[in-house]
Amino acid sequence: MLIGIIITGLVFIPIILNKEPGFIKSIFIFGLLFSIINAILEELIWRGIMLTSLIEYISVTNAIIITSIGFGMLHLVVGIPFFISLLFSIGGLFYGFIVIKTNSIYPAIIFHFVVNIGMVLSGMIL
C-alpha cells in the first residue's frame, strides 16, 4: 500500500508544481495538519482506548482483530471504497501488533502519520 501511495504521489507532484506557490503551501500545511491530527486521534481511539479496553475482556489477538475490523469499517462509513477500507483493516492489524509489541502507541501514530501524508500527496485526500 505504501508503494502505491508513493507512486501515485509522484504522479501528483507535477500537478502541484504547476500551481502557484500559495497553493503548494496550502497543500503542504493541510497535509501536515490533517495527518498529525488524524493519526493521533484515530490511534488514541482505536489502539489507545478500544484495544486496551477489549484486552481486559478478551484475548490480545481477538482484541486486535476486532479493533482492526472496526477501524476499516469506520473508513467505509465515511465513503472510502470497500477495497481501500479492507486495506485499512489490514493496516489496523499492523498498528495493533506494533502497539502490543512496543507497549507504546507512539510508533503506531508515526506509521499512521506517514500513511496519511502519502494519501494527501497522492491526491486521495484533498
BELQUIJO-V990408 format. One record per residue. PHI is phi in radians with two decimals (* if undefined). PSI is psi as a letter, one per 30 degrees, with the letter a starting at -180 (none if undefined). Layout:
phi: <PHI:PHI>
psi: <PSI:PSI>
//
This chain:
phi: <*:-1.12:-1.11:-1.09:-1.14:-1.09:-1.11:-1.20:-1.09:-1.12:-1.22:-1.33:-1.00:-1.06:-1.13:-1.15:-1.16:-1.41:-1.60:-1.26:-0.99:-1.09:-1.16:-1.07:-1.08:-1.08:-1.09:-1.09:-1.13:-1.03:-1.03:-1.15:-1.11:-1.02:-1.13:-1.16:-1.09:-1.11:-1.09:-1.14:-1.14:-1.12:-1.23:-1.08:-1.24:-1.39:-1.69:-1.30:-1.60:-1.12:-1.09:-1.15:-1.19:-1.16:-1.07:-1.18:-1.99:-2.35:-1.17:-1.03:-1.04:-1.14:-1.12:-1.13:-1.10:-1.11:-1.18:-1.20:-1.12:-1.05:-1.05:-1.15:-1.13:-1.00:-1.21:-1.11:-1.12:-1.52:1.83:-1.31:-1.00:-0.95:-1.08:-1.16:-1.09:-1.11:-1.09:-1.14:-1.10:-1.13:-1.05:-1.08:-1.07:-1.04:-1.06:-1.08:-1.16:-1.10:-1.08:-1.18:-1.17:-1.63:1.00:-2.63:-1.51:-1.07:-1.07:-1.15:-1.10:-1.13:-1.07:-1.08:-1.03:-1.09:-1.12:-1.07:-1.02:-1.05:-1.18:-1.16:-1.17:-1.41:1.61:-1.17:-2.15:-2.63>
psi: <e:e:e:e:e:e:e:e:e:e:e:f:e:e:e:e:f:f:l:l:e:e:e:e:e:e:e:e:e:e:e:e:e:e:e:e:e:e:e:e:e:e:e:e:e:e:e:e:e:e:e:e:e:e:f:f:f:l:l:e:e:e:e:e:e:e:e:e:e:e:e:e:e:e:e:e:e:g:g:k:l:e:e:e:e:e:e:e:e:e:e:e:e:e:e:e:e:e:e:e:e:f:h:k:f:e:e:e:e:e:e:e:e:e:e:e:e:e:e:e:f:f:g:e:j:none>
//
